[in-house]
Amino acid sequence: MQNYIDLALSDFRSIFSRQSSWLLFSAIVIGFMAAPEMIGVTSLCRFWLLDEAGYHRLLHFFRSTAFRYEDLLNAWQQFRPVRLA
């Protein structure tokens, strides 16, 4: 499963101008999948045990210029999960 998630998230790497932004995007997606609740950014902070600085980093990510929302939306809409044998 971990290999599949890594492979799926790597499809989005080209959208981000910096690797650190892509890694944060990947952590956010994993948080959405694994967190027991999803109320908002604070839910991700609880899941990843982030402090106040981590909360502000997540907020900054959503306003970042490291990616274009249009590109991310387009890639997300074109994403097709594959079945692993």
Secondary structure, DSSP 8 states (H G I E B T S, - for coil): -HHHHHHHHHTTGGG-SSHHHHHHHHHHHHHHHH-S--SSHHHHHHHHT--HHHHHHHHHHHT-SSS-HHHHHHHHHH-------
